[in-house]
Amino acid sequence: MMISEQLLIEQLRNPQTRRKAFETVVKLHSEQLYWQVRRIVLNHDDADDVLQNVFMKAWQALDSFHGDAKLGTWLSRIAINESLDLMRKQKNQLAISTDDIDSGVANQLMADDYFDGTEIEAQLQQAIANLPEVQRTVFLLRYYDEKKYSDISRMLNTSEGALKASYHIAVKKISDFFKRQD
């Protein structure tokens, strides 16, 4: 049975139905959010941890959700922020440059038991990891999640024009990365 978003939001606002409605939200959005997070953090265990944090933060912030955006958009924003926070923390804890971390992405992925892609896909992830944070996020949301610029704009609180520019620059950098690999 598919529940309407409006009904689900009403149930989330009602203390008697909140917990059950939130379980429905988790079921509806877990897989999509997992892959959104996984493409940013790359590691399965990290993605699971981030996803758990996303739902904990969402639960704690339910009273501040006014329904201005769709639930999925709101959850995606939390997921992106949590993913980027984890990436920043990892880089700061290791106290090494971004280039040093990003250069081993393809090797890490090929060694990951949960990664079932090809070497080309690992190289694509390597190219994506080399992008600056904003370009990487926009590219992932647009390319993999096929999000509209208007949706990404709401998630990231930025203009569609800036997002389009970031996406096209990211595509050029990825293309240049593969040209250098040949």
N, CA, C and O of each residue as an XYZ file, in Angstrom:
728
protein
N       0.838     -1.185      0.000
C       0.000      0.000      0.000
C       0.885      1.250      0.000
O       1.769      1.393      0.844
N       0.646      2.120     -0.922
C       1.418      3.351     -1.019
C       0.681      4.452     -0.257
O      -0.516      4.665     -0.450
N       1.400      5.130      0.592
C       0.810      6.186      1.403
C       1.174      7.529      0.783
O       2.294      7.703      0.303
N       0.255      8.466      0.788
C       0.552      9.782      0.217
C       1.497     10.532      1.154
O       1.484     10.336      2.370
N       2.297     11.374      0.569
C       3.253     12.132      1.367
C       2.537     13.044      2.354
O       2.978     13.193      3.494
N       1.449     13.648      1.930
C       0.709     14.550      2.812
C       0.168     13.809      4.032
O       0.230     14.320      5.150
N      -0.364     12.600      3.816
C      -0.872     11.798      4.922
C       0.271     11.394      5.850
O       0.127     11.408      7.073
N       1.388     11.039      5.262
C       2.558     10.650      6.051
C       3.038     11.823      6.916
O       3.377     11.634      8.084
N       3.066     13.011      6.354
C       3.475     14.201      7.111
C       2.496     14.463      8.262
O       2.906     14.803      9.372
N       1.206     14.300      7.981
C       0.211     14.475      9.046
C       0.433     13.463     10.163
O       0.317     13.801     11.340
N       0.752     12.225      9.800
C       1.007     11.191     10.799
C       2.288     11.478     11.585
O       2.370     11.171     12.774
N       3.274     12.060     10.928
C       4.516     12.424     11.616
C       4.277     13.541     12.631
O       4.986     13.621     13.635
N       3.313     14.383     12.391
C       3.012     15.489     13.305
C       2.186     15.050     14.507
O       2.156     15.738     15.527
N       1.521     13.913     14.389
C       0.655     13.414     15.452
C       1.473     12.512     16.382
O       2.016     11.502     15.934
N       1.570     12.865     17.679
C       2.365     12.057     18.609
C       1.942     10.585     18.677
O       2.775      9.714     18.927
N       0.654     10.305     18.456
C       0.174      8.916     18.520
C       0.603      8.085     17.308
O       0.734      6.866     17.417
N       0.821      8.717     16.175
C       1.163      7.974     14.953
C       2.590      8.242     14.476
O       3.032      7.682     13.474
N       3.303      9.100     15.198
C       4.634      9.538     14.766
C       5.617      8.377     14.563
O       6.264      8.285     13.520
N       5.723      7.505     15.550
C       6.720      6.425     15.480
C       6.448      5.503     14.286
O       7.370      5.180     13.537
N       5.226      5.089     14.107
C       4.860      4.203     12.993
C       5.089      4.918     11.658
O       5.593      4.312     10.713
N       4.731      6.177     11.574
C       4.931      6.942     10.343
C       6.419      7.074     10.035
O       6.826      7.002      8.875
N       7.231      7.268     11.078
C       8.667      7.399     10.853
C       9.259      6.073     10.370
O      10.173      6.062      9.545
N       8.740      4.967     10.881
C       9.174      3.656     10.378
C       8.888      3.548      8.882
O       9.693      2.998      8.131
N       7.755      4.067      8.456
C       7.400      4.080      7.034
C       8.381      4.947      6.249
O       8.819      4.567      5.163
N       8.723      6.108      6.796
C       9.699      6.998      6.145
C      11.030      6.265      5.965
O      11.634      6.319      4.894
N      11.469      5.596      6.992
C      12.740      4.860      6.926
C      12.672      3.797      5.837
O      13.599      3.667      5.037
N      11.577      3.032      5.803
C      11.424      1.989      4.778
C      11.406      2.575      3.371
O      12.009      2.019      2.452
N      10.718      3.692      3.208
C      10.583      4.305      1.884
C      11.880      4.917      1.362
O      12.125      4.911      0.156
N      12.705      5.442      2.255
C      13.850      6.243      1.817
C      15.222      5.619      2.074
O      16.230      6.138      1.596
N      15.274      4.531      2.808
C      16.582      3.962      3.189
C      17.478      3.611      2.011
O      18.644      4.003      1.980
N      16.950      2.886      1.057
C      17.797      2.419     -0.043
C      18.339      3.579     -0.875
O      19.532      3.629     -1.176
N      17.470      4.501     -1.240
C      17.898      5.643     -2.049
C      18.925      6.484     -1.299
O      19.916      6.923     -1.882
N      18.691      6.708     -0.011
C      19.633      7.496      0.788
C      20.950      6.752      0.983
O      22.019      7.362      0.967
N      20.873      5.432      1.168
C      22.102      4.646      1.322
C      23.015      4.862      0.117
O      24.203      5.141      0.274
N      22.459      4.734     -1.078
C      23.293      4.874     -2.281
C      23.767      6.312     -2.476
O      24.870      6.540     -2.971
N      22.949      7.267     -2.093
C      23.378      8.666     -2.172
C      24.581      8.883     -1.256
O      25.569      9.501     -1.654
N      24.494      8.378     -0.045
C      25.585      8.498      0.921
C      26.795      7.684      0.463
O      27.928      8.160      0.527
N      26.554      6.480      0.010
C      27.646      5.573     -0.379
C      28.501      6.173     -1.495
O      29.720      6.002     -1.509
N      27.858      6.875     -2.428
C      28.623      7.486     -3.520
C      29.517      8.621     -3.017
O      30.512      8.961     -3.657
N      29.166      9.197     -1.887
C      29.997     10.266     -1.330
C      31.088      9.695     -0.440
O      32.251     10.074     -0.572
N      30.731      8.790      0.463
C      31.721      8.282      1.431
C      32.458      7.047      0.928
O      33.521      6.701      1.442
N      31.888      6.377     -0.084
C      32.469      5.229     -0.789
C      32.530      3.928      0.008
O      32.468      2.855     -0.591
N      32.646      3.979      1.304
C      32.810      2.780      2.112
C      31.454      2.325      2.677
O      30.686      3.136      3.195
N      31.174      1.021      2.569
C      29.891      0.475      3.017
C      29.628      0.748      4.498
O      28.551      1.220      4.862
N      30.609      0.452      5.350
C      30.412      0.647      6.790
C      30.191      2.115      7.136
O      29.345      2.442      7.969
N      30.954      2.998      6.493
C      30.753      4.432      6.717
C      29.358      4.857      6.251
O      28.694      5.655      6.913
N      28.923      4.325      5.118
C      27.597      4.671      4.596
C      26.508      4.224      5.567
O      25.543      4.952      5.799
N      26.663      3.027      6.133
C      25.688      2.558      7.125
C      25.660      3.477      8.350
O      24.589      3.823      8.849
N      26.841      3.867      8.828
C      26.917      4.763      9.991
C      26.262      6.105      9.692
O      25.493      6.627     10.499
N      26.579      6.659      8.517
C      26.009      7.955      8.137
C      24.489      7.841      8.020
O      23.762      8.721      8.481
N      24.013      6.767      7.408
C      22.570      6.592      7.241
C      21.866      6.527      8.597
O      20.787      7.093      8.774
N      22.477      5.845      9.532
C      21.904      5.785     10.876
C      21.848      7.189     11.485
O      20.848      7.557     12.100
N      22.915      7.970     11.315
C      22.934      9.351     11.815
C      21.871     10.205     11.140
O      21.247     11.053     11.778
N      21.665      9.977      9.837
C      20.661     10.741      9.090
C      19.288     10.531      9.718
O      18.558     11.490      9.970
N      18.945      9.281      9.965
C      17.621      9.016     10.517
C      17.501      9.480     11.965
O      16.424      9.900     12.389
N      18.585      9.410     12.726
C      18.542      9.944     14.098
C      18.332     11.450     14.068
O      17.517     11.980     14.823
N      19.063     12.144     13.198
C      18.896     13.602     13.110
C      17.504     13.961     12.611
O      16.883     14.904     13.102
N      17.018     13.204     11.632
C      15.680     13.471     11.103
C      14.632     13.287     12.201
O      13.722     14.106     12.334
N      14.754     12.224     12.981
C      13.814     11.972     14.083
C      13.821     13.138     15.072
O      12.772     13.614     15.507
N      15.032     13.585     15.415
C      15.173     14.670     16.381
C      14.654     16.000     15.831
O      14.250     16.878     16.594
N      14.667     16.141     14.514
C      14.282     17.411     13.894
C      12.875     17.381     13.299
O      12.489     18.308     12.587
N      12.119     16.349     13.577
C      10.774     16.253     12.983
C       9.918     17.485     13.252
O       9.171     17.924     12.377
N      10.019     18.040     14.442
C       9.198     19.213     14.760
C       9.584     20.433     13.929
O       8.777     21.345     13.749
N      10.809     20.449     13.424
C      11.232     21.592     12.603
C      10.929     21.379     11.116
O      11.116     22.293     10.312
N      10.465     20.186     10.745
C      10.082     19.933      9.352
C       8.682     20.476      9.129
O       7.715     20.004      9.727
N       8.586     21.478      8.259
C       7.311     22.156      8.029
C       6.616     21.704      6.750
O       5.494     22.122      6.465
N       7.280     20.858      5.989
C       6.674     20.391      4.748
C       6.891     21.330      3.581
O       6.241     21.190      2.545
N       7.805     22.297      3.735
C       8.105     23.207      2.624
C       8.739     22.448      1.462
O       8.504     22.767      0.297
N       9.541     21.449      1.790
C      10.157     20.581      0.785
C       9.569     19.188      0.956
O       8.921     18.896      1.962
N       9.796     18.339     -0.024
C       9.365     16.955      0.104
C      10.219     16.276      1.165
O      11.345     16.697      1.432
N       9.680     15.232      1.763
C      10.428     14.477      2.763
C      11.751     13.972      2.195
O      12.785     14.047      2.860
N      11.720     13.461      0.977
C      12.931     12.941      0.349
C      13.994     14.014      0.168
O      15.182     13.757      0.360
N      13.571     15.205     -0.196
C      14.504     16.321     -0.367
C      15.108     16.709      0.979
O      16.313     16.938      1.084
N      14.275     16.780      1.993
C      14.732     17.114      3.346
C      15.728     16.066      3.843
O      16.783     16.413      4.373
N      15.396     14.796      3.674
C      16.295     13.723      4.096
C      17.594     13.725      3.287
O      18.667     13.463      3.832
N      17.497     14.018      1.996
C      18.700     14.091      1.155
C      19.637     15.189      1.629
O      20.855     15.013      1.649
N      19.065     16.316      2.009
C      19.893     17.418      2.513
C      20.641     16.983      3.774
O      21.835     17.244      3.917
N      19.933     16.323      4.680
C      20.577     15.824      5.898
C      21.660     14.810      5.539
O      22.754     14.842      6.102
N      21.357     13.910      4.600
C      22.309     12.868      4.194
C      23.568     13.466      3.571
O      24.681     13.027      3.864
N      23.393     14.451      2.728
C      24.549     15.092      2.088
C      25.405     15.773      3.142
O      26.627     15.628      3.142
N      24.773     16.513      4.034
C      25.535     17.210      5.076
C      26.267     16.229      5.983
O      27.428     16.453      6.326
N      25.605     15.153      6.373
C      26.244     14.141      7.219
C      27.415     13.470      6.494
O      28.463     13.223      7.091
N      27.230     13.182      5.218
C      28.290     12.545      4.425
C      29.505     13.455      4.307
O      30.642     13.026      4.499
N      29.245     14.713      3.988
C      30.353     15.669      3.839
C      31.043     15.914      5.178
O      32.262     16.075      5.227
N      30.268     15.944      6.265
C      30.873     16.089      7.594
C      31.806     14.926      7.896
O      32.906     15.125      8.413
N      31.370     13.712      7.575
C      32.220     12.548      7.812
C      33.506     12.645      6.991
O      34.592     12.364      7.498
N      33.381     13.041      5.732
C      34.571     13.150      4.872
C      35.544     14.177      5.440
O      36.754     13.947      5.459
N      35.019     15.308      5.901
C      35.883     16.341      6.487
C      36.567     15.824      7.749
O      37.763     16.042      7.943
N      35.807     15.137      8.610
C      36.381     14.598      9.849
C      37.483     13.595      9.550
O      38.534     13.611     10.190
N      37.245     12.726      8.581
C      38.257     11.731      8.232
C      39.524     12.399      7.717
O      40.631     11.994      8.071
N      39.366     13.405      6.895
C      40.536     14.097      6.355
C      41.281     14.843      7.449
O      42.511     14.866      7.464
N      40.534     15.457      8.371
C      41.170     16.175      9.477
C      41.860     15.236     10.454
O      42.946     15.542     10.947
N      41.242     14.099     10.736
C      41.842     13.128     11.657
C      43.143     12.571     11.107
O      44.097     12.342     11.850
N      43.171     12.360      9.820
C      44.376     11.799      9.214
C      45.452     12.858      8.996
O      46.622     12.543      8.778
N      45.028     14.127      9.060
C      45.962     15.260      8.922
C      46.858     15.141      7.704
O      48.053     15.432      7.763
N      46.264     14.708      6.596
C      47.013     14.680      5.337
C      46.175     15.395      4.290
O      44.998     15.684      4.508
N      46.776     15.665      3.191
C      46.072     16.446      2.182
C      44.982     15.618      1.511
O      45.028     14.388      1.501
N      44.010     16.317      0.957
C      42.923     15.675      0.232
C      43.470     14.825     -0.906
O      42.962     13.733     -1.158
N      44.486     15.302     -1.589
C      45.055     14.565     -2.714
C      45.578     13.204     -2.272
O      45.420     12.213     -2.985
N      46.203     13.155     -1.095
C      46.744     11.890     -0.604
C      45.630     10.887     -0.334
O      45.789      9.699     -0.615
N      44.517     11.344      0.202
C      43.397     10.447      0.475
C      42.731     10.042     -0.834
O      42.497      8.859     -1.081
N      42.429     11.029     -1.669
C      41.683     10.764     -2.885
C      42.445      9.886     -3.873
O      41.825      9.175     -4.665
N      43.777      9.921     -3.841
C      44.555      9.163     -4.817
C      44.408      7.664     -4.648
O      44.678      6.914     -5.586
N      43.987      7.207     -3.479
C      43.853      5.778     -3.258
C      42.433      5.255     -3.388
O      42.181      4.100     -3.047
N      41.511      6.052     -3.861
C      40.110      5.664     -3.929
C      39.909      4.426     -4.790
O      39.229      3.489     -4.371
N      40.481      4.406     -5.976
C      40.288      3.256     -6.871
C      40.809      1.981     -6.226
O      40.162      0.936     -6.304
N      41.971      2.059     -5.591
C      42.528      0.879     -4.921
C      41.649      0.435     -3.757
O      41.427     -0.760     -3.563
N      41.151      1.391     -2.987
C      40.262      1.065     -1.862
C      39.006      0.366     -2.363
O      38.574     -0.635     -1.791
N      38.420      0.898     -3.435
C      37.189      0.315     -3.955
C      37.407     -1.102     -4.465
O      36.591     -1.987     -4.209
N      38.496     -1.319     -5.181
C      38.764     -2.647     -5.727
C      38.974     -3.663     -4.594
O      38.715     -4.852     -4.778
N      39.437     -3.206     -3.438
C      39.659     -4.100     -2.299
C      38.415     -4.260     -1.422
O      38.378     -5.142     -0.565
N      37.398     -3.418     -1.626
C      36.172     -3.442     -0.820
C      35.306     -4.632     -1.216
O      34.948     -4.781     -2.385
N      34.970     -5.474     -0.249
C      34.140     -6.657     -0.515
C      32.768     -6.290     -1.063
O      32.157     -7.085     -1.777
N      32.275     -5.095     -0.740
C      30.947     -4.692     -1.167
C      30.949     -4.013     -2.542
O      29.884     -3.745     -3.098
N      32.117     -3.737     -3.086
C      32.207     -3.090     -4.399
C      32.242     -4.172     -5.459
O      33.146     -5.007     -5.469
N      31.262     -4.163     -6.353
C      31.223     -5.191     -7.382
C      31.381     -4.597     -8.781
O      30.975     -5.203     -9.773
N      31.968     -3.417     -8.847
C      32.151     -2.755    -10.125
C      33.440     -3.167    -10.824
O      34.229     -3.963    -10.314
N      33.621     -2.603    -11.994
C      34.809     -2.879    -12.795
C      35.908     -1.876    -12.454
O      35.704     -0.943    -11.677
N      37.056     -2.088    -13.044
C      38.162     -1.157    -12.829
C      37.818      0.227    -13.387
O      38.215      1.239    -12.810
N      37.090      0.278    -14.495
C      36.675      1.562    -15.080
C      35.776      2.319    -14.097
O      35.914      3.530    -13.920
N      34.859      1.590    -13.464
C      33.988      2.232    -12.481
C      34.790      2.736    -11.284
O      34.491      3.793    -10.729
N      35.798      1.983    -10.896
C      36.661      2.426     -9.797
C      37.430      3.682    -10.210
O      37.615      4.592     -9.402
N      37.877      3.731    -11.469
C      38.574      4.923    -11.952
C      37.629      6.124    -11.998
O      38.034      7.249    -11.707
N      36.362      5.879    -12.368
C      35.387      6.968    -12.356
C      35.241      7.503    -10.941
O      35.210      8.717    -10.739
N      35.153      6.616     -9.962
C      35.063      7.055     -8.569
C      36.317      7.817     -8.157
O      36.244      8.767     -7.377
N      37.460      7.401     -8.678
C      38.719      8.105     -8.423
C      38.634      9.531     -8.973
O      39.007     10.492     -8.300
N      38.144      9.649    -10.194
C      38.010     10.973    -10.827
C      37.042     11.846    -10.034
O      37.294     13.033     -9.824
N      35.941     11.255     -9.599
C      34.945     11.998     -8.817
C      35.544     12.439     -7.484
O      35.312     13.561     -7.034
N      36.314     11.555     -6.856
C      36.925     11.876     -5.558
C      37.908     13.036     -5.672
O      38.142     13.749     -4.696
N      38.480     13.228     -6.851
C      39.435     14.321     -7.054
C      38.759     15.681     -7.231
O      39.429     16.714     -7.231
N      37.436     15.681     -7.382
C      36.711     16.939     -7.561
C      36.601     17.690     -6.234
O      36.578     17.069     -5.171
N      36.534     19.014     -6.289
C      36.240     19.777     -5.074
C      34.859     19.367     -4.548
O      34.016     18.883     -5.303
N      34.645     19.563     -3.272
C      33.448     19.081     -2.579
C      32.132     19.449     -3.271
O      31.279     18.584     -3.467
N      31.960     20.713     -3.639
C      30.700     21.148     -4.240
C      30.502     20.501     -5.603
O      29.415     20.005     -5.899
N      31.540     20.500     -6.440
C      31.422     19.879     -7.753
C      31.124     18.393     -7.627
O      30.312     17.854     -8.379
N      31.772     17.736     -6.690
C      31.555     16.298     -6.474
C      30.099     16.042     -6.077
O      29.452     15.144     -6.614
N      29.596     16.829     -5.142
C      28.228     16.636     -4.669
C      27.222     16.876     -5.781
O      26.298     16.083     -5.958
N      27.386     17.949     -6.528
C      26.465     18.261     -7.627
C      26.532     17.164     -8.687
O      25.503     16.715     -9.191
N      27.745     16.737     -9.020
C      27.889     15.684    -10.027
C      27.180     14.405     -9.583
O      26.450     13.800    -10.368
N      27.386     13.992     -8.344
C      26.777     12.759     -7.847
C      25.254     12.840     -7.870
O      24.585     11.890     -8.277
N      24.711     13.966     -7.435
C      23.261     14.120     -7.392
C      22.651     14.158     -8.796
O      21.570     13.619     -9.030
N      23.350     14.792     -9.708
C      22.822     14.948    -11.070
C      23.035     13.671    -11.888
O      22.113     13.196    -12.552
N      24.235     13.123    -11.840
C      24.592     11.987    -12.695
C      23.976     10.683    -12.190
O      23.327      9.970    -12.955
N      24.169     10.370    -10.927
C      23.687      9.098    -10.400
C      22.221      9.138     -9.969
O      21.449      8.234    -10.288
N      21.850     10.179     -9.252
C      20.482     10.252     -8.738
C      19.522     10.899     -9.725
O      18.310     10.893     -9.512
N      20.062     11.458    -10.806
C      19.267     12.099    -11.859
C      18.328     13.174    -11.292
O      17.194     13.341    -11.740
N      18.842     13.888    -10.296
C      18.064     14.964     -9.683
C      18.011     16.161    -10.634
O      18.957     16.425    -11.377
N      16.907     16.864    -10.596
C      16.761     18.096    -11.367
C      17.555     19.188    -10.663
O      17.742     19.152     -9.446
N      18.019     20.157    -11.444
C      18.761     21.267    -10.844
C      17.911     21.989     -9.794
O      18.429     22.446     -8.775
N      16.613     22.086    -10.048
C      15.748     22.765     -9.078
C      15.729     22.027     -7.736
O      15.711     22.658     -6.679
N      15.732     20.684     -7.780
C      15.758     19.903     -6.536
C      17.105     20.049     -5.829
O      17.167     20.213     -4.611
N      18.167     19.987     -6.606
C      19.509     20.132     -6.014
C      19.653     21.522     -5.403
O      20.266     21.684     -4.348
N      19.087     22.517     -6.070
C      19.137     23.888     -5.577
C      18.508     23.986     -4.191
O      19.044     24.657     -3.308
N      17.373     23.316     -4.000
C      16.717     23.319     -2.693
C      17.555     22.558     -1.660
O      17.641     22.971     -0.504
N      18.166     21.459     -2.072
C      18.977     20.666     -1.141
C      20.207     21.417     -0.667
O      20.559     21.375      0.512
N      20.859     22.109     -1.601
C      22.144     22.745     -1.294
C      22.043     24.249     -1.047
O      23.050     24.901     -0.772
N      20.830     24.801     -1.144
C      20.631     26.240     -0.932
C      21.531     27.087     -1.826
O      22.233     27.978     -1.348
N      21.505     26.807     -3.106
C      22.289     27.594     -4.050
C      21.503     27.745     -5.350
O      20.498     27.065     -5.558
N      21.961     28.626     -6.211
C      21.221     28.898     -7.443
C      21.415     27.784     -8.468
O      22.431     27.089     -8.475
N      20.425     27.638     -9.321
C      20.510     26.642    -10.383
C      21.666     26.955    -11.339
O      22.335     26.045    -11.830
N      21.892     28.228    -11.594
C      22.995     28.619    -12.488
C      24.346     28.171    -11.948
O      25.184     27.656    -12.689
N      24.545     28.372    -10.655
C      25.800     27.947    -10.038
C      25.940     26.426    -10.100
O      27.035     25.907    -10.315
N      24.833     25.722     -9.911
C      24.860     24.254     -9.969
C      25.192     23.759    -11.364
O      25.974     22.823    -11.527
N      24.600     24.384    -12.368
C      24.872     23.994    -13.756
C      26.346     24.206    -14.085
O      26.976     23.367    -14.728
N      26.883     25.327    -13.641
C      28.308     25.601    -13.883
C      29.176     24.566    -13.172
O      30.130     24.051    -13.755
N      28.851     24.261    -11.923
C      29.617     23.261    -11.170
C      29.557     21.902    -11.840
O      30.564     21.197    -11.919
N      28.383     21.533    -12.320
C      28.225     20.228    -12.967
C      29.069     20.147    -14.243
O      29.769     19.160    -14.472
N      28.995     21.179    -15.056
C      29.731     21.150    -16.324
C      31.250     21.185    -16.106
O      32.000     20.551    -16.847
N      31.688     21.913    -15.108
C      33.118     21.918    -14.768
C      33.529     20.527    -14.274
O      34.603     20.034    -14.620
N      32.683     19.906    -13.477
C      32.974     18.555    -12.973
C      33.084     17.567    -14.125
O      34.007     16.752    -14.156
N      32.161     17.631    -15.061
C      32.197     16.724    -16.218
C      33.485     16.921    -17.004
O      34.105     15.949    -17.436
N      33.891     18.171    -17.192
C      35.141     18.457    -17.917
C      36.338     17.881    -17.177
O      37.220     17.288    -17.798
N      36.383     18.046    -15.858
C      37.501     17.525    -15.072
C      37.546     15.994    -15.120
O      38.625     15.404    -15.182
N      36.391     15.364    -15.092
C      36.343     13.897    -15.167
C      36.811     13.436    -16.536
O      37.569     12.474    -16.656
N      36.354     14.127    -17.558
C      36.793     13.806    -18.923
C      38.308     13.961    -19.054
O      38.976     13.104    -19.633
N      38.844     15.050    -18.518
C      40.295     15.274    -18.545
C      41.039     14.191    -17.771
O      42.121     13.771    -18.183
N      40.474     13.734    -16.656
C      41.073     12.668    -15.861
C      41.233     11.414    -16.714
O      42.289     10.781    -16.703
N      40.175     11.053    -17.458
C      40.246      9.842    -18.277
C      41.209     10.020    -19.458
O      41.865      9.064    -19.873
N      41.293     11.226    -19.993
C      42.253     11.471    -21.081
C      43.677     11.284    -20.582
O      44.526     10.767    -21.310
N      43.945     11.693    -19.364
C      45.286     11.511    -18.785
C      45.589     10.050    -18.502
O      46.755      9.657    -18.464
N      44.545      9.232    -18.300
C      44.744      7.805    -18.007
C      45.135      7.028    -19.271
O      45.768      5.975    -19.188
N      44.759      7.551    -20.426
C      45.069      6.839    -21.702
C      46.529      6.872    -22.038
O      46.939      6.326    -23.063
